[in-house]
Structure formats: structure tokens, C-alpha cells
Amino acid sequence: MKLIEVSHDTCVGCRLCAMICSLVKEDECSATESRIKIIRDEEFGNNLVSMCTQCAEAYCVESCPSAALARDEATGAVLVDAELCTGCEICIDACPVGGISYDPERNIVFKCDLCGGDPECVKFCSREAIILKETDIDSPERKSFMEETTKLLAQV
């Protein structure tokens, strides 16, 4: 399956990925409506991309009391069923990378759904800091990427 991977060292913090994401998903350019957050790590001088990494062991799915989160086997993305979501935000607390956001107007959570397998953020990242990579969700390489991402985001 093809999943997004991020090179935090390559990201320059332009936020184009976040603007494209919100434009495609919400029809407006808004950092709060994007499924991608760029966090500036002042201590180390790099930009960290915070978005759903489609964890193999999806704590968000396990924690959801209304079964509103489930993995799409075709794309590998964990999807939110807006009809089932109660807006309790338990999944937000369970996510190790801050990849889930809350929409107070609709009282639901939202997150990256890989744009149905063809993520727009990847197409617009001129630095190739966000790439779509053919990978096995349980591979050692993917686990290493997940561990490094979790570690970096926990530091800020």
C-alpha cells in the first residue's frame, strides 16, 4: 500500500501542504481546517509536520467509543465516519503524533484520509518533504519512521 512519509529535515515550513489540504477538503485556505500542522522546533531549527501517519497499531481506532474510526483496507487510511463521531475527542488524546483535530462547529474530529489514495499535499510539496511511498504498514522501515516521528513531535 502507499502511505505518506515525511522528511522533517527537508521541510522548510512553507505550509503549502496545509493550505492545499484545507482548500481540497474544506474549500478554503485555513490552517485550522487543514489535516496537516507545521510545528516550528525552535530549539533545533527545523519544521515538524504533524499529520496522521496511519499507524499500524491505530490507538485512535482502539480508543473510539462510538466506532467512528476504521481503517480503509484499500488505501490503508484510518477514516472518520462523521455520522458515528460524537466529538468526544478521546481519539485526539490517544494519537501519539497529534494527527487528529476537532471541528467545534460540526462537533466531529477530522484527520488525513490520504485523499482516497492520491494525497494532494504530496503533489504540491516542491521540496519532497512529504512523499507517498509504497510500504508495508508493519515493515521495520515503517516502524522506524513512526518511532522517529513520535519522538520528534514529543520533544516540542
N, C-alpha and C positions, 0 to 999 in steps of 0.2 A: 504494500500500500504506500501511497505518497503522503508524507507528513511534513509539516513545516519545521525547519530548524533555523536557529538564529545564531549569528556570529556577533556577540556583543562587542567584540574588539573592532569590528568593521563598521558598526552603526555610528553615524555621525550626529544622530539626534535631529534630523531634519523634520521628522514627524509626517512625512508624506504618506507613509503607510497608514498611519492613524486617520489622516484626513480622507484618504481613498476608502478606507474601511467604513467610516461613518457615512460617506457620500453614497456608497453602494448599498449599505444596509439600512440607513435611515433617511437618505435623500437630503442630507445636509452635512457640511463640514464642521464637525464638533468633536473636540477631544473627549467630552463626557459621553458621547454616543458611540465612540469607537470601541471595538473589541480589542484594541491594541493600546497599551500605555507605554510611553517612553519615560524612563526614570533616569535622571542625571545623577551619577555617582560622583559627587564632588571630591571625595577622598582619593579615588583612583583615576578620576578624569575620564571616565568612559560613560557611555549611554547603555542602559539596560532595557531590553524590550520585554515587557511583561504582557503575555498573552497566553491563552490556553495552549498547552503543549500536548494535549490529547494523551495524557498519562496512561500507561498500560494498566496500572492499578489506580483507577479513577476514584479518588476519595470523594469527589463531589457526587458521583453516582451512588456510591455506597451510603453517603450521609443523607441523601434526599428523602424526606419522609413521605413525599407525595408521588414518588417515582416519575418525576418530571424530567429527569435526566437519563438518557440512554445512549449507548454507542450505536452509530450507524455502521453496520458491518461493511458496507460498500466503500465508504470513504475513510473510516476509522475515527471520524469526528464524534465527540460527545455532543449530542443535541439537546436543546431545551424545548420541551413541549409546553408552550405558553398556556394551553388550556388546563394543564395539570399543575403548573407552578403556582404556589401560594405566596411567593415573595418572602418566605421565612428567612432567607439568607444563610441558612446553615451550610449550604454548598460553598459559599464565599469563604466562610471560616475554615472549611475543610481543604480548600485549594492551596497547595504549597507554593504556587507561583503567582498568586494574585490575578488569575486569568478569568475571573468571573466578576461581572458588575451588576449593579442593581438599578432598575429604572423605577423611580418612585411614582411617576405618572401612570405607568401601566401595572405597577406592583408585581413585577416579574424580574427575574435575572436574565442576563444575556451574556454570550460568550462567543468566541470564534467557532464557526461551524465549517471552516475550510472552504467556504463559498461553494459547497456542493462538490468539492474535489478540485476546484480551479480557483485558488485564492488570488484575489485582486492585489493584495499587498505585495505579493511576490513579484508580480508583473511590473510594479512601479518602483521597486527598490533598486535604484541605479547602482548602489554600492554592493548589491547582492548580499546584504547582511541578513536578509530573510530569503530563504530558499525552500523549494519544495523538493524533498528527497525521497527516493524510493528506499523504503526501510521496513524492517520487521519491527513491530511495536515492542516486542520483547527482546530484541537483539542487545548484546552487550554494548555496542556502539550507541544505541538509542538510550540505554540506561545511563551511560556515561554522560551523554548530553543532558539528560534530565537531572542528574545529580549536580552537575556543574551549574546549570541554570538555577536550580533551587538554592544552591549555596550562594551564588552571586546575589540573587534577589533577597535572600535573608539578611545580607550584610547592609542593605540600605533601608 
